[in-house]
């Protein structure tokens, strides 16, 4: 059995929640070539075929914010994981809530720059925002991305004084694979099996709100399309290192639907017209209702999967996000 972190030493163990990790589908290594199949440009070219009036969202950078790009939030041997921070110029005595934004790309492609416009606009609305990279499946298998992003949240708390962050009000926002990760991060608050053991370990990785933008809540579910390897190895199979028929326990473990408790934070679901992208959402809302946890769900009819990257959906995505976070974090604002 090959440990996920043969290269990364103590950052992760080869067992998560009692589940032995699978051998990788392909060799994982430092400096592995990036998969560039998912970019804003490629997604736009595809989406425009059925939506000729759309445009890439490129709003002006608000004059009220400042930024610090390329901050190292965790060093794993020679590998430095980076994030970009955006925050209001105006100081606030109680600090601002923070939002970690997580990009999509099938856990294998994409990059943090794709949500810089959203991060900038949210910062102008009174949030400290950060767009973080995480190790993709070409570099490290599940659960490396999860532990990376939990380290990013801890980093935000560790650097709260620098950026004016209210450490009691931190949210995670994610699109597609990033939405799946955001939901998993929030539903595993305080679960030591997902923490990892590297970077800012003296701080909490818990979040107080989740925004899941078209990210699956369950991998093995009647509504899910993840793991279809009939025409080639799927993105999820690459990420888990084994098909769901061989390691179903891993696939179940990564579904936020399987971690909902009375302590799950409020969650906003924003969805496209592609039903399989929100597999498990309805089952999860029933669980949230049973625990009386606040949630919202908004669907953009006829919108393609990468809708938050494009006009006319960028602005309503921003408005729904800000309104939800304002409501959840209203105390002390």
N, C-alpha and C positions, 0 to 999 in steps of 0.2 A: 504494500500500500504506500503510495507516495503522498507525503505531507504537502499541503498547499504552500507551505512556507519553507521549503528546503533552502531557498535563497534568502528568505527574510528573517531567519533566526527566530527570535522570541516574539515577533509581532502577532503570530497566530499559532494555534496548535493544529494538529491534524485531525482533531475531533471537535465537533460542535454539537452541543446539546446531546451528547452521547452517540452521535452518528459519525461513523468513520467516513472520511472524505474519499471521493473516487479518484482514481488515477486520471490525469488529464487526457482529453481527446487528442490534443496536440501539445508539444513541449511548450512549457511556459518559461520565459526567461527575461532577464533584465535587457532592456533595449529591443524587445521584440518589435517587429514592424507594426505600425499602427494600421488599423483597418479604417480607411477613409470613405467607406461606402455611404455613410450617413452624414451629410453636410446640409447646411441651409440651402445652398444652391441646388443640390441634387433633389432634396425634398421639394423645393419650389418647382423645379422642372417637372416633376412627377405630378404634383398636386394641381398645377396650372392646366393640365390636359383636360380635367373635368371642371376646373374653376378658373376660367380665363381672366376674370376680373380681379383676382387676388394680387397682392404685392407683398414683398418682404417688409416686415415691420422694422423701420429704422427711425424711430422718433428722435428728436433733438435731445442732446444730453442736457438735463436740467441744470440751470446755473446755481441752484441751491445745494448741490451735492459736491462731494469730493471723493477721490478714489485712491486706493493703494493697491496696485496690481502686483501679481507674482509674489505673494507672500507664502513662505513655506510653512505649512501647518503640521507636517509630520515628515520626519526623515527616517527611512527604512533602509539602513545600510547606505549605499550610494544613491538610492532613489529618494528624491525630494518631491513630495506632493504639494501642489500649489493651489492657491485660491486668490481671487480678486475681491477686494472689499470696497463697498460704496456706502457712504454715510452722509447725513445732513451736515452742512457747515455749522448750523446753529447748535449751540450747546443746550442740553436740557438736564436739569438737576437730577431727575430720576433716571435719566438715560432713555434710550430708545429700544423698542423690541427689535429682535434680530430675525432674519430669515436666511436659511441656507438653501440655495437653489441647486438642483441636481439635474444634469442633462440626461437625455435619452440617447438611443442608438443601439438598442439590443444588447446592452452590457458588453458590447464589443467595439462600437464605433462612437462617433460624436465627440464633442469637446465642450468645455465650460463656457467658451465665448458665445455659444448659441443663445444663452439667456442673459447676456450682459444688458441688452435693452430693457428686459423685464426688471432686472436687478436695479438698474439706474432709476427707472420710473417708480419703483416701490420705495427706493431711498428718498425720493422727492416727497413721498407721502408720509415720511416720518418713521422709516425703518432703516436699520443697519443691515445691509444685504451682502451676501458673499456667494460667488459662483465657484464651485470647487471641482477640481478634477478628482478622479478616483481610478484605481487600477482596473483596467478592462480585461476581458477574458483572454485576450492575446498575451497578457502579462501575468495574470493571477486569477485563479478560479474562485467561485463562491466559497466562503463568505468574505473574501478580501475587500470587495467594494463596500460591504456593510461596515466592517470594522474601520475602513478608511474614513468613511463619512461620519461615523461616531467620533472619530478622532478630530474631525473638522469642527464638530459641534463643541467638543471640549476645548478646542483652540479658541473658539469665539468667547467662551467663558473665561479662559485664561487671559485673554486680551481685551476684556470688557472695558477696562479703564482707558485704554488707548482709543477705542472707537466709540465710547459712550453707550455701551450695551447694558440694558436691564437684563441681568442673567436669569430672572424669573420668568421672562417672556421670550422664548425662542421657538421659532417655527421651522419646519422643513417643507420645501416646495419642490416637486419633481415632475418631470414630463416623461411619459412612456416608461422605458426602463427606469428612469429617474423617479417616476411616480411610484412604481413598484418599490423602489428602494426607500423613498420617502415614507410610504405607508409601513414598510417593515421596520424602519428606524423608530417610528413613533409607537408602534404596537409592541416593540420589545424594549421600551424604556425600563432601565434598571435590570435587565436580564444579563447577568455576567457572561453567559455563553456567547454573546454577540459583541462584547466590548473590545476584544483584542487586548494586548498588553503594552502597546506603544503609544507615546505622545500625549502629553497633558493629562496624565492619568489621575492627577489630583483633583480633577474637575468632573462634573456630571455631563453625560451625553444625552440626557433626557430632553425631550422637546415638549412644548405645551400646546402645539397645534400642528396639523398636517394638511397640506394641500396636494392632492393626488390628481394630476392632469393626465388622464388616459393611461394610467398604469394599472396593470393587472393586480388583483388582490388574491388570486389563487392560480397556481400553475396546473394542478390536476383537478379539473372542475368541468362540468358539462358545458359551460360557456367559454372555456378557454381554448385558444388555438395554439398555445405554446407547446413546443416539443414535437411538432410534426416533422419527422426526419425522412419522409418518403421521397423527397426530391433533393435531399442533401442534408447535411447536419444543420439543425436549427440553431438559432442564436442562443436559446436557453440551454440546449444540450451542450454547446460549447462552454457556456458559463458554469454549468454544474459538473462538467467533466464526464458525464455519463447520461444516457437516455433515461427517461422517466420509468421505463420498464425495468431498468437495472437498479436505479437508486431512487425509488419513489419517496423514501423518507426525506431525502434532501429537497426534493421538489415541493413536498408538503411543508417542510420547515420554512421555506422562503416565502410562503404565502401569508400576507398580513392577516387574512381571514382566520387563520389558525392561531392567532395570538391575541385576539380581542379579549379584554378583561374590563372590569369596572374602572380600571385606571387608564384606559386608552384615552388619549386627548381628543378634543373635537377635531373633526375632519371635514374638509371641503372636497367634493368630487367634481371635477370639470371634465366633460367628456365630448368626444367627437361623435359622429354618426356610426362609427365602426364598433359594433357591440362587443366583439371579442376583446377589445382593448380595455374593457372594464369588467372583465370576468370576476365574479364573486362580489360585485358591488352591492347588489340587492340583498344578498345573504348577509353581507357585513352590516348594512344599514339596519337590518332586523336585529342583529346582535347589539348594535349601538342603541337602538330603541329600548331593548330589554334592560340595558344598563343606564338608560336615560342620559346618554352622551349626546351632546349637540352635534348635528351634522347638516350639511347642505349638499345638494346634487343639482348640477345644471348641465344640460346637454345642448350642444350647438348642432341643431339639425342640419344635415347635408355637409357639415364640416369634415374635411379630411383629417386623418390622424395627426399630422403635425401642425394643427391649426394655431397653436399659440405663437408660432413663428411668423405668422402672416396676418396682414390686414384682409378682411375686416374683423378678425377675431382677436387680435392682440389687445385692443382697447377694452372690450368686454371681459376678457380674461383678467386683465389688470384690475378692472373695477370690481369684479366678483372676489378676486383675491384680497384686495385692500379692504373691502366691506366686511368680509369674513374675519380677517385678522383684526380689524378695528373692533368688531363685536367681541371676539374672544379675548382680546387684550385691552378692553375698554377701561378696566380699573387702572387708575394711575396715569392715563394718557392726558 
